[in-house]
Amino acid sequence: MAAASSLKSLAVLSLLWSLAASPAAAADGYPTTIGTLVTVQGAPSNQLYGYGLVVGLPNTGDQTTEVPYTQQAILNMLRNMGIALPNVTFMQPNNVASVMVTAEVPPFAQAGQHFDVTVSALGNATSLSGGVLLPTPLRGGNGQVYAQAQGPLLVSGFSASANGSSQSVNVPTVGTSPGAAIISTTIPASYAQNGVTALQLNEPSYQTAQQIADVINASFGGGAATAVSPSEVDLANGGINSMRFMSEVLSLPITPAAQAPTIIVDAQSGTIVMNQGVTLGPAVVSHGDLTVSIQTTNSVSQPGPFSSGGSTVGVQNSVVNAAQGKASVVSLPRTATLADVARALNAVGASPSDLVAIIEALKQAGAINGTIKVI
């Protein structure tokens, strides 16, 4: 198991080394367009959600005795269709599941356009594979209905069980339905107010905001763009057709400044990702491991032959072993590039979980340059 963890660690750091050593890496960021760095104010993406029912499941739906709202939803649906079931206190249709339907609608989507939805089990259904989503109204954050979704589901995972044993692959309780939703009410959007359009930076930055304004002014003349804050750049099209102006502005090439040195750590999986600004100062790392194992065996203690008053009892015997591996001391040199950082951390030979602790300790010692974000 330790060997597998070490291989995983080396693979991750080798990937970092190969990315950092590529010719594309530079002191600045990577070439892109203004449209990838900003969102047009007044025309954001919109998130919709709704509660619905999935039917047609092969006995993998909700246990309605444990999920009463599924039974209530079925009764409400039937009542709306003119089917009344009086005095119903118990029903268990295992082919129905309560679900939450979520979607993100792009800006300027018009009534009649289709979009994809994600369907997630809300109760204790074991799989949504093979199910069909019944008509489900989708609401915005203001509670207004903007769309409706219905259709068959695509589920990549599956689960199977028999005689108390079960096996599942991926997540069988989440699926998608491509193009199943139709916009019924156009969501209001406007990218120009009083002749001024505001571009909102996806990641606020003084330098990037000013750079965006400079690139736009270089193409359309001074006064076309003004950086008013690290997160906003205002545009004045000067009488140019708004559609053409926005199309040309958002497609302008730009090479933004590199992001601040950042180290992303996923403490649960041991995954570590660094950007190109991370550097390492001189440091010494001592790395070892301690393994504790506990083995328990069950036995039976019986009374002696011809004894009276004795009884047979179960006995548990536990043996605790502790083994500490030999610590290795590794001297980390000063590094100036991400490739050197990856090479130095590879020399430690630690498992992913140990590397997380080592990087955090290097940060506390001031030997690694970068902000650590734990997710």
C-alpha positions in Angstrom: 0.0 0.0 0.0 2.9 2.4 0.9 4.5 1.6 -2.5 1.3 2.5 -4.3 1.0 5.8 -2.4 4.7 6.6 -3.3 4.1 5.8 -6.9 1.0 8.1 -6.9 3.0 10.9 -5.3 5.8 10.5 -7.8 3.4 10.5 -10.7 1.7 13.7 -9.5 5.0 15.5 -9.0 6.4 14.2 -12.3 3.4 15.8 -14.0 4.1 19.1 -12.3 7.7 18.9 -13.5 6.7 18.2 -17.1 4.2 21.1 -17.1 6.7 23.5 -15.6 9.5 22.4 -17.9 7.4 23.0 -21.1 8.4 25.9 -23.3 4.9 27.5 -22.8 5.7 28.4 -19.2 6.7 32.0 -18.9 7.0 34.8 -16.4 3.6 36.1 -17.5 0.4 34.2 -17.8 -0.7 32.4 -21.0 -2.2 34.2 -24.0 -5.9 34.3 -24.0 -8.8 36.7 -24.9 -10.5 39.3 -22.8 -13.8 37.3 -23.0 -12.2 34.5 -21.0 -11.3 36.9 -18.1 -14.5 38.8 -17.6 -18.2 38.5 -17.3 -20.5 41.2 -18.8 -22.4 42.9 -16.1 -26.2 42.5 -16.5 -25.8 39.3 -18.5 -24.6 36.5 -16.1 -25.3 32.8 -16.3 -28.5 31.8 -14.4 -28.9 28.8 -12.2 -32.3 27.1 -12.2 -33.6 24.3 -9.9 -36.7 22.2 -9.4 -38.1 19.3 -7.6 -39.4 16.4 -9.7 -40.0 12.6 -10.0 -38.2 10.0 -12.0 -40.3 7.0 -13.0 -39.6 3.7 -14.7 -36.8 2.6 -12.4 -36.2 -1.2 -12.1 -37.0 -1.5 -8.4 -34.2 0.9 -7.5 -36.4 3.8 -6.5 -37.3 5.3 -3.1 -38.6 3.3 -0.2 -41.7 5.5 0.3 -42.2 4.2 3.8 -38.9 5.9 4.7 -39.3 8.8 2.2 -42.8 10.1 2.8 -42.4 13.2 0.5 -42.1 10.8 -2.5 -45.5 9.3 -1.7 -46.9 12.8 -1.2 -45.5 14.0 -4.5 -47.0 11.0 -6.3 -50.5 11.6 -4.8 -50.3 15.3 -5.7 -49.3 14.5 -9.3 -52.2 12.0 -9.6 -54.6 14.5 -8.0 -53.6 17.2 -10.5 -54.4 14.7 -13.3 -57.8 14.1 -12.0 -57.1 10.8 -10.2 -58.1 10.8 -6.6 -57.0 8.0 -4.2 -59.0 8.5 -1.0 -57.7 7.2 2.3 -54.3 6.2 1.0 -52.0 5.6 4.0 -49.5 3.2 2.5 -48.0 2.7 -1.0 -44.6 1.5 -2.1 -43.9 1.9 -5.8 -40.2 1.0 -5.9 -39.9 2.4 -9.5 -40.3 6.1 -8.5 -37.6 8.4 -7.0 -37.7 12.0 -5.8 -35.0 14.1 -7.5 -33.6 17.6 -7.6 -33.1 19.0 -11.1 -30.5 21.7 -11.5 -29.1 23.6 -14.5 -27.1 26.6 -15.6 -28.6 28.7 -18.4 -26.2 30.8 -20.5 -26.9 34.6 -20.7 -29.3 35.8 -23.4 -31.0 32.5 -23.7 -34.4 33.0 -25.4 -37.8 31.3 -24.9 -37.9 28.0 -26.8 -34.2 27.2 -26.5 -33.1 23.8 -25.1 -30.4 23.2 -22.4 -29.1 20.3 -20.4 -30.1 19.4 -16.8 -28.5 17.4 -14.0 -30.8 15.1 -12.0 -29.8 14.0 -8.5 -31.6 11.6 -6.2 -33.2 13.3 -3.2 -34.4 10.2 -1.2 -32.9 6.7 -0.7 -33.0 5.5 -4.3 -30.1 3.3 -5.2 -29.9 4.1 -8.9 -31.5 6.4 -11.5 -30.4 4.3 -14.4 -33.2 3.6 -16.9 -35.5 6.3 -15.4 -37.5 9.0 -17.1 -37.9 12.5 -15.6 -41.5 13.7 -15.4 -42.3 17.3 -16.4 -40.5 19.5 -13.8 -40.8 23.3 -13.6 -37.4 25.0 -13.1 -37.3 28.2 -11.0 -34.8 30.9 -10.6 -33.5 32.4 -7.3 -36.6 34.8 -7.3 -39.0 31.8 -7.3 -40.3 32.5 -10.8 -40.6 29.5 -13.2 -38.4 30.0 -16.3 -38.2 26.6 -17.9 -39.5 23.0 -17.8 -37.6 19.8 -18.1 -38.6 16.2 -18.9 -37.0 13.2 -20.6 -34.9 10.1 -20.2 -31.8 10.1 -18.1 -28.2 9.2 -18.9 -26.5 7.6 -15.9 -22.8 6.6 -16.1 -22.7 4.6 -12.9 -24.4 1.4 -11.9 -24.9 -0.6 -8.7 -25.8 -4.3 -8.1 -26.5 -6.3 -5.0 -27.4 -9.8 -4.1 -27.5 -11.8 -0.8 -26.2 -9.0 1.2 -23.3 -8.2 -1.1 -23.3 -5.1 -3.3 -21.0 -3.3 -5.8 -21.3 0.1 -7.4 -19.3 2.0 -10.0 -19.2 5.8 -10.2 -22.4 7.5 -8.8 -25.6 5.8 -10.0 -27.8 8.3 -8.2 -26.8 11.3 -10.4 -27.6 11.5 -14.1 -28.0 14.0 -16.9 -30.7 14.7 -19.5 -29.2 16.5 -22.6 -31.5 19.1 -24.1 -34.4 18.0 -21.8 -35.2 21.5 -20.6 -37.0 24.2 -22.6 -37.0 27.9 -21.7 -40.6 29.1 -21.3 -39.9 32.6 -20.2 -36.9 34.6 -21.4 -34.6 35.6 -18.6 -34.0 39.4 -18.7 -30.4 40.4 -19.6 -28.9 43.7 -20.6 -25.2 44.5 -21.2 -25.5 48.3 -21.7 -26.9 51.0 -19.5 -26.8 54.6 -20.5 -24.3 53.7 -23.2 -21.8 52.2 -20.7 -21.1 48.5 -20.4 -19.3 47.1 -17.4 -16.9 44.1 -17.6 -16.5 42.3 -14.3 -13.3 40.4 -13.8 -13.7 36.8 -12.9 -10.6 37.2 -10.6 -10.2 40.7 -9.3 -6.8 42.2 -9.9 -5.5 45.8 -10.1 -2.9 44.8 -12.8 -5.3 42.8 -15.0 -8.0 45.4 -14.9 -5.7 48.1 -16.0 -4.1 45.8 -18.6 -7.6 45.1 -20.1 -8.4 48.8 -20.3 -5.1 49.5 -22.0 -5.6 46.8 -24.6 -9.1 48.1 -25.4 -7.9 51.7 -25.6 -5.1 50.7 -27.9 -7.6 49.2 -30.3 -10.5 51.7 -30.1 -8.7 54.9 -28.9 -8.4 56.5 -25.6 -11.5 56.8 -23.5 -13.1 53.6 -24.8 -12.3 51.7 -21.5 -11.7 52.8 -17.9 -10.6 50.6 -15.1 -12.7 51.8 -12.2 -11.7 49.0 -9.7 -9.8 45.8 -9.5 -13.0 44.0 -10.5 -14.6 46.3 -13.1 -13.7 47.9 -16.4 -16.3 50.3 -17.9 -16.7 50.6 -21.7 -18.2 53.4 -23.8 -18.7 52.3 -27.4 -18.7 55.8 -28.8 -21.6 55.3 -31.2 -20.4 51.9 -32.6 -22.9 49.2 -33.1 -23.2 47.5 -29.7 -23.1 43.9 -30.9 -20.0 44.5 -33.1 -18.3 46.5 -30.4 -18.8 43.8 -27.7 -17.8 41.1 -30.2 -14.5 42.8 -31.0 -13.7 43.8 -27.4 -14.2 40.3 -26.0 -12.1 38.7 -28.8 -9.1 41.0 -28.2 -6.0 39.0 -27.4 -4.3 39.6 -24.0 -1.6 38.0 -22.0 -2.4 38.7 -18.3 0.1 38.8 -15.6 0.9 35.5 -13.9 -1.2 34.7 -10.8 0.2 34.9 -7.3 2.1 31.8 -6.2 -0.5 29.4 -5.0 -0.4 25.8 -3.7 -3.7 23.9 -3.7 -3.9 21.0 -1.3 -6.6 18.3 -1.3 -6.0 16.9 2.2 -8.4 14.0 1.6 -6.9 12.5 -1.5 -3.4 13.9 -1.0 -3.4 15.8 -4.3 -1.1 18.8 -4.6 -1.3 21.4 -7.4 1.1 24.4 -7.8 1.2 27.2 -10.2 4.3 28.4 -11.9 5.1 31.2 -9.4 5.9 28.8 -6.5 9.6 28.7 -5.5 11.5 27.0 -2.7 14.2 28.3 -0.3 17.0 26.2 1.3 15.6 23.7 3.8 16.3 20.3 5.4 13.5 17.8 5.7 13.6 14.7 7.9 11.0 12.1 6.8 10.2 8.8 8.5 7.1 6.7 9.1 5.5 5.0 12.0 3.2 1.9 11.5 1.0 0.6 14.3 -0.9 -2.7 13.7 -3.4 -4.4 16.0 -4.4 -8.0 15.5 -7.3 -9.5 17.4 -8.0 -13.3 17.6 -11.2 -14.7 19.0 -11.0 -17.9 21.2 -13.3 -19.8 23.5 -12.7 -20.5 27.2 -14.4 -23.6 28.5 -14.6 -24.9 32.1 -12.5 -28.0 33.0 -13.9 -31.5 32.7 -16.4 -32.6 35.4 -16.4 -29.0 36.9 -19.6 -27.6 38.2 -20.8 -24.0 37.9 -18.6 -23.1 35.0 -19.7 -21.6 31.6 -18.3 -21.2 28.2 -17.2 -17.6 27.3 -15.7 -15.9 24.4 -12.2 -14.4 24.8 -10.5 -11.8 22.6 -6.7 -11.7 22.4 -5.2 -8.6 20.9 -1.5 -8.1 19.9 -0.2 -4.6 19.2 2.9 -4.1 17.1 4.6 -0.8 16.3 7.4 -0.4 13.8 9.1 2.9 12.9 10.8 3.2 9.6 14.3 4.7 9.2 14.1 8.5 8.8 15.7 10.0 5.8 17.1 13.5 5.9 16.9 15.4 2.6 18.5 18.8 1.9 16.3 20.9 -0.4 18.2 23.5 -2.4 17.0 26.9 -3.3 14.9 26.7 -6.5 13.7 29.3 -8.9 11.3 27.4 -11.1 8.4 25.1 -10.6 10.3 22.3 -12.3 13.0 22.6 -9.6 10.4 22.5 -6.9 8.9 19.3 -8.3 12.3 17.7 -8.6 13.3 18.6 -5.1 10.0 17.2 -3.6 10.4 14.1 -5.7 13.7 13.5 -3.9 12.0 13.3 -0.5 10.1 10.2 -1.7 7.2 10.8 0.6 3.6 9.5 0.2 0.9 12.0 -0.9 -0.4 12.5 2.7 3.2 13.0 4.0 3.9 15.5 1.2 0.9 17.6 2.4 2.4 17.8 5.9 5.9 18.5 4.5 4.6 21.4 2.3 2.6 22.9 5.2 5.7 22.7 7.4 7.9 24.3 4.7 5.4 27.1 4.6 5.5 27.6 8.3 9.3 27.7 8.1 9.2 30.3 5.4 11.0 28.0 3.0 8.3 27.8 0.3 6.9 30.8 -1.5 3.2 30.6 -2.1 -0.2 30.8 -0.5 -1.6 27.4 0.6 -5.3 26.7 0.0 -6.7 23.6 1.5 -9.8 22.2 -0.2 
